[in-house]
Amino acid sequence: MKNSYTFVYTNLVIETMKIEDEIKSTIPIDIAKKVLLNISFTKNVLHDNFQELIKPYDLSGEQYNVLRILRGQKGKPVNMCDIQERMIAKNSNTTRLIDKLLLKQMVTRSECPANRRKIEILITQKGLDVLAELDPVIIQHEKFFANKLTIEELEQLNNLLEKYRN
């Protein structure tokens, strides 16, 4: 018999299973491997769910991240290196992401007046409008995730992930 839990969200029922059941393992898995598999599997689930949310806006997760970084600049231009440093996915091709956002008219790119080799990026009103539309959707998504755990569990999970990463 599977060990599982059921969560009800609006009219959607989500069943969560142990990682062994998810990957259909037929052999015992030691705890270290189980944790790593669980983190990887959960990351993919979260990523896929997030991609579905932003798909109607023709954005990738990395493009969304760039727009959020630019909005946080509050109208001040930022260069490509600073964007790259702040990206969640550190291996993102920032130039390619900016090029795609330029084609969608969500950002502008210009030379820095003080240093012509430096390229400055600004978010456009269209980019801000898309983020404003997405904000309530993302907040609902975050609340759905957060409601599966207590505040104490969320804090503990966050602390454990930070401890592991550092």
N, C-alpha and C positions, 0 to 999 in steps of 0.2 A: 504494500500500500504506500502511495506517495505521501510524503509530508508536505502539505500545502496550506496556504492561507488565502482567503478571498477578501478583496477590497471592492466596495461598491462606490462608484463615482458617477453621478447622474444616472444614466441608464446603462452604463458600461460596467461589466463585472470583470475584474482583473484577478487572475489567479497567479500567485507567485509560488514557485517551486524551489526545492533545494537545487544547488548547482549540479549535483550528480544526475538529477532527473532532467534538468535542462539540456545537458550535453549527452544524456543517455549513456552514462558510464556504467559499465558492468563490473568494474573492479573498485575496490576501496581507494580513496584518494587521501593522501596525507594532508594535514591542515594547512601547511604552507602553500602547497599547490592549489588547494581548495580556495584559499583567500585570493591568490593571484587570478585564478580562473573567474572567481566571483567579481572581482574588480573589473576585469576585462569585459566580461559578459554584461555587467551592469552599465559600464561606460557605453557599450554599443547600443543597449536598449535606450539609454538616455539620449544618445546622439540621434538615433533613428526617430524617436518621438519629437525631438527638437526640430529635426529636418522637416518633418511633416507639418509643423507649425509655420515654418517660414517659407515652405514650398510655394504657396500661393503668391508670395511677394517676389518670386524669382531670385531668391538670395541663397547663398550658401552660408553655413555657420561662420566661416571665416569672414565673409563679406559683412555679415551682421556684426561681428566683433569689431571690424574696422569702423563701421558706422557708429557704433556705441563709443568707441575711442574718440572719434571726431566730434560727436555731440558733447562729450565731456570736456572738450576744449573751449566750449562756450564762445564760439566765433573766432578764436585765435587759430591761425594756421599751425600745422604740425608737419615735421619732415618725416620722410619714409623710415629713417632709422628709429625714430621715437615710436612710430606706429609698430614697427617690428618688435621692439623691446617689450611692448605692452600686450602683444598678441597672446592669446591662450595657447594656440598651436604654434610653437616657436619655429617650426619648420615651414610655415606658410610662405608662399612666394608673394610678398607684399606688392611688388610691382605689378604682377599679373592681377591681383585682387583690385588694386586701384584702377588699372586699365578697364576691368569689367564694370566697376562702379562708375567710371567716366562715361562708358557707353550707355549706361542706364541713367545718366545725368543726375546721379546722387552725390557726386563729389566734383570738385574742381581741382586742377593741378596748375601750379604756376612756379616760375623761378623766384627764388628769394631775392629781393632787391639788394640786400647787403652781400650776398654770395651766390653768384649765378650757377654754381655747381650744386647748390642745395635746392631741392624741390619741395615746395610747400603744398599741403593738401588741406582743403576745407570741405565741410559737408554743405550740400545745397539745401534749399528749402524742400525740394522733393525728397531728399534723404531724411530730413527731419520729419516730414509728413509720414513717411513709411514707418519710421521708428515710433511715432506717436500712435499709429494704427496698431502696431505690433505690441506696444507696451502692455495693454490689458490682457492680451492673449498670453504673453510671456508670464505675467504676474499670476494668471490663473494656472498655468502650467507649473510654476514654482510652488504655488499653494497646494496643488494636487500632490506633488512630490513631498512637500513638507508635512502634509497631513497624515502621511503614512507613519511618521515617527513623532515622538514627543519632543518638546523643546530640548529637554535634557539629552535625549538620544541624538538629535541633530547636532548639538554641541559636542557630544562625545564622538560622533562620527567625523565631524569636521576636525576635531583635535587629533584623532587617530590618523586621518588622511594627511594632515599637515606634518605630524610626527614621522610618518612613513616617508613622505616626500623629502623631508629635510634630513 
